[in-house]
Amino acid sequence: MIQTTNITKSFGSLQVLKGVNLNIEKGKIISIVGTSGAGKTTLLQILGTLSRPDDGSLIIDGKNPLKMGEKELAAFRNQHIGFVFQFHHLLPEFTAFENVCIPGFIGQKPKAEVEARANELLSFLGLNDRLDHKPNELSGGEKQRVAVARALINNPSVIFADEPTGNLDSKNQNELHDLFFSLRDEYGVTLVIVTHDRDFAQMSDMIFEIKDGMILK
């Protein structure tokens, strides 16, 4: 699903990534762990095509996003990649249902298809009674589940999650952990998750530890 070779990235004189090599299989849950400042989020942003490396290669689902122009890359990201962040980043003026539909509409998919998919996902995530609620009417765990549904709306090849449980209490953390495994089993989604949660990381199919800009495993 994802292969990187010798990915490097610097910010000024600070080299954050120092030759990262990864091979991530389809349909697996992968955890990337490491201390603050080790390069986890920088790596995730490059894997998710939100940032470009200084050097190295990146293949996602057989495609090379580093050779794409910005317009082609934006379309690739919309169609193949989903994101879940520590803070849900839902649009406050829209309902849960509308927030989930937005990436599908951006991808110019038929309205009926997008809405049917949003209903399916929100029902699967236990939110069928929250469709018309705006973000300020939802709990922290509900907001994050809406964000997960939004990430899934275009049937992405992979979901990248950056500390997705970092803003949740322990009950909602455990529920989101269980949800990720359900998504893998139900939809065959590949998940790449940056996390400080070692307990969750130990449950993953594979753990990559990053230290001083390099993968230890």
C-alpha positions as CSV (number, residue, x, y, z in Angstrom):
1,M,0.0,0.0,0.0
2,I,2.7,2.5,1.0
3,Q,6.4,2.4,0.3
4,T,9.0,5.0,1.1
5,T,12.7,5.0,0.3
6,N,15.2,7.4,2.0
7,I,12.7,10.1,2.9
8,T,14.5,13.2,4.2
9,K,13.1,16.5,5.4
10,S,14.8,19.6,6.9
11,F,13.5,22.9,8.3
12,G,16.3,25.3,7.9
13,S,19.4,23.8,9.5
14,L,17.3,21.2,11.5
15,Q,17.1,17.8,9.8
16,V,13.9,16.2,11.0
17,L,13.8,13.1,8.9
18,K,17.1,11.4,8.1
19,G,16.3,8.7,5.5
20,V,13.1,7.0,6.4
21,N,12.3,3.6,4.8
22,L,8.8,2.1,5.3
23,N,6.8,-0.7,3.7
24,I,3.2,-0.7,4.9
25,E,0.8,-3.5,3.8
26,K,-2.8,-3.1,2.6
27,G,-5.5,-3.6,5.2
28,K,-3.2,-3.3,8.3
29,I,-3.2,-1.0,11.3
30,I,0.2,0.6,11.7
31,S,1.3,2.7,14.7
32,I,4.1,5.2,14.5
33,V,5.5,6.0,18.0
34,G,8.2,8.1,19.4
35,T,9.0,11.0,21.7
36,S,7.9,14.6,20.9
37,G,10.2,16.0,18.3
38,A,11.2,12.7,16.8
39,G,9.6,13.5,13.5
40,K,6.3,11.5,13.7
41,T,4.0,14.3,12.5
42,T,6.4,15.5,9.8
43,L,6.5,11.9,8.5
44,L,2.7,11.6,8.6
45,Q,2.3,14.8,6.7
46,I,4.6,13.6,4.0
47,L,2.9,10.1,3.8
48,G,-0.4,12.0,3.6
49,T,0.9,14.2,0.8
50,L,0.4,17.4,2.8
51,S,4.1,18.1,2.7
52,R,6.8,17.2,0.3
53,P,10.1,15.6,1.3
54,D,13.5,17.1,0.4
55,D,14.6,13.8,-1.0
56,G,13.5,10.2,-1.3
57,S,10.5,8.4,-3.0
58,L,6.9,7.7,-2.0
59,I,4.5,5.3,-3.5
60,I,0.9,5.1,-2.4
61,D,-1.4,2.4,-3.9
62,G,0.9,2.1,-6.9
63,K,1.0,5.8,-7.6
64,N,3.8,8.4,-7.1
65,P,2.3,11.5,-5.7
66,L,5.6,13.3,-5.6
67,K,5.5,13.6,-9.4
68,M,2.0,15.1,-9.4
69,G,1.1,18.8,-9.9
70,E,-0.9,20.5,-7.2
71,K,-4.3,20.1,-8.9
72,E,-3.7,16.4,-9.6
73,L,-2.3,15.9,-6.1
74,A,-5.4,17.5,-4.5
75,A,-7.6,15.2,-6.5
76,F,-5.5,12.1,-5.6
77,R,-5.7,13.1,-1.9
78,N,-9.4,13.5,-2.1
79,Q,-10.0,10.1,-3.7
80,H,-7.4,8.0,-2.0
81,I,-6.6,9.4,1.4
82,G,-8.6,10.2,4.6
83,F,-7.4,12.2,7.6
84,V,-8.3,12.1,11.3
85,F,-6.6,14.6,13.6
86,Q,-6.4,15.1,17.4
87,F,-8.8,17.9,17.0
88,H,-11.7,17.0,14.8
89,H,-11.7,20.1,12.6
90,L,-15.4,19.8,11.8
91,L,-17.0,22.9,10.3
92,P,-19.2,24.4,13.0
93,E,-21.9,25.8,10.7
94,F,-22.7,22.4,9.2
95,T,-24.5,19.4,10.8
96,A,-22.7,16.1,11.3
97,F,-24.3,14.7,8.2
98,E,-23.2,17.7,6.1
99,N,-19.7,17.6,7.4
100,V,-19.3,14.0,6.4
101,C,-20.7,14.7,2.9
102,I,-18.4,17.6,2.1
103,P,-15.4,15.6,0.8
104,G,-17.7,13.6,-1.4
105,F,-19.2,16.8,-3.0
106,I,-15.7,18.2,-3.4
107,G,-14.8,15.0,-5.3
108,Q,-17.9,15.7,-7.6
109,K,-19.6,12.4,-6.7
110,P,-23.3,12.1,-7.3
111,K,-25.3,13.7,-4.5
112,A,-27.5,10.6,-3.9
113,E,-24.4,8.4,-3.7
114,V,-22.6,10.7,-1.2
115,E,-25.6,11.0,1.0
116,A,-26.3,7.2,1.0
117,R,-22.6,6.6,1.9
118,A,-22.8,9.2,4.7
119,N,-25.9,7.6,6.1
120,E,-24.3,4.2,6.0
121,L,-21.1,5.3,7.8
122,L,-22.8,7.4,10.5
123,S,-25.1,4.5,11.2
124,F,-22.2,2.0,11.4
125,L,-20.5,4.5,13.8
126,G,-23.6,4.6,16.0
127,L,-24.5,8.2,15.1
128,N,-27.7,7.8,13.2
129,D,-29.6,9.8,15.9
130,R,-27.0,12.7,15.6
131,L,-27.2,13.4,11.8
132,D,-28.8,16.9,12.3
133,H,-26.6,17.9,15.2
134,K,-24.0,20.6,14.8
135,P,-20.5,20.0,16.3
136,N,-21.3,22.1,19.4
137,E,-24.1,19.8,20.2
138,L,-21.9,16.6,20.1
139,S,-19.7,15.1,22.7
140,G,-15.9,14.8,22.1
141,G,-16.2,11.2,21.2
142,E,-19.1,11.8,18.8
143,K,-17.2,14.6,17.1
144,Q,-14.3,12.3,16.5
145,R,-16.5,9.6,15.1
146,V,-18.0,12.1,12.7
147,A,-14.4,13.0,11.7
148,V,-13.8,9.3,11.1
149,A,-16.9,9.0,8.9
150,R,-15.8,12.1,6.9
151,A,-12.4,10.5,6.4
152,L,-14.1,7.4,5.0
153,I,-16.7,9.0,2.7
154,N,-14.7,8.6,-0.5
155,N,-13.6,5.0,0.2
156,P,-10.0,6.0,0.6
157,S,-7.1,3.5,0.3
158,V,-5.6,4.7,3.5
159,I,-6.5,6.7,6.6
160,F,-3.8,8.7,8.4
161,A,-4.5,9.6,12.0
162,D,-2.4,12.0,14.1
163,E,-2.9,11.5,17.8
164,P,-6.7,10.8,17.2
165,T,-7.3,9.9,20.9
166,G,-5.2,12.6,22.3
167,N,-8.2,14.9,23.1
168,L,-10.5,12.2,24.4
169,D,-11.1,10.7,27.9
170,S,-10.2,7.0,28.5
171,K,-13.7,5.7,27.7
172,N,-13.8,7.4,24.3
173,Q,-10.2,6.5,23.7
174,N,-11.1,2.8,24.1
175,E,-14.2,3.2,21.9
176,L,-12.1,4.8,19.1
177,H,-9.5,2.0,19.4
178,D,-12.2,-0.6,18.9
179,L,-13.7,1.4,16.1
180,F,-10.4,1.4,14.2
181,F,-10.2,-2.4,14.3
182,S,-13.9,-2.6,13.2
183,L,-13.1,-0.4,10.2
184,R,-10.2,-2.5,9.2
185,D,-12.3,-5.7,9.4
186,E,-15.5,-4.2,7.8
187,Y,-14.0,-2.0,5.1
188,G,-10.5,-3.3,4.7
189,V,-9.1,0.1,5.4
190,T,-5.3,0.6,5.9
191,L,-4.7,2.9,8.9
192,V,-1.5,4.6,9.8
193,I,-1.7,6.2,13.2
194,V,0.8,8.5,15.0
195,T,0.2,7.9,18.7
196,H,1.7,8.3,22.2
197,D,-0.7,5.6,23.4
198,R,1.6,2.6,23.8
199,D,-1.3,0.3,24.9
200,F,-3.0,1.0,21.6
201,A,0.2,0.7,19.6
202,Q,0.8,-2.8,21.1
203,M,-2.6,-3.8,19.6
204,S,-1.7,-2.7,16.1
205,D,-0.6,-5.1,13.4
206,M,2.8,-3.4,13.3
207,I,4.7,-0.7,15.2
208,F,7.3,1.6,13.7
209,E,9.3,3.6,16.2
210,I,10.9,6.8,15.1
211,K,13.9,8.2,16.9
212,D,16.0,11.2,15.9
213,G,14.4,11.2,12.4
214,M,15.0,7.5,11.7
215,I,12.9,4.4,11.9
216,L,14.3,1.9,14.4
217,K,12.4,-1.1,13.1
